[in-house]
Amino acid sequence: MVVDELTDDDVNRIFRALADTTRRDIVRRTLVEEISVSQLADLYAMSFAAVQKHVAVLEEARLVTKHPRGRERLVRGNPERINQAQRLLDQFEQLWRSRIDRLDILLEEESN
């Protein structure tokens, strides 16, 4: 299924990235404000390298962007990519609701 030109690989990357609690938390934090990778590392009980790997997975999925400011690397959430994922989920919801509506119609016909 393609939403706003998302390929199957894009969709896989997005949902693989969002499947992890730490990565979801990083996205949540970076949608509110830019934060450096070192500041992020201070927030979690894991190494700086582990946090960098989480950020790399999010970058690959285009859920966050990273840019330099001096010696720091700032991470910023990408709300448009989150919106693309939401629109994909909305399409699935429409599909499920349509099927439930058809099932309701069939059950109504059976009871008459």
C-alpha positions, 0 to 999 in steps of 0.5 A: 500500500502506498501513501503519499509516495511511500514505498513498501520499504519506507513503510517497513522502515517507519514501523520497524523504527517505531516498534522500539520504546526508546525510539518512540520516546526519542521521536516524542521528545524531538517533536517538542524541541531539538535536542542533542544526541549527548543530551538524549544519551543522558536521558537513557540507561544506555551508552552514547553509542546505543543512543546514536544507533537508535537515532540512526534508525530513526534517521533512516526512516526519516522520522528525525533529522540530525544537523550540526551546531558547533560540536553538537549534533541536534536531532529534530523530529519530522512531523510530516513523516509522522503524518504520513504514517498516520495517513497509512494507519487511517487507510487501514482503519477505513478498510477495517470499518468498511469490512465491518459495515459490510458484515453488519449489512450481511448479518442484518440481511440474514436476520430478516 
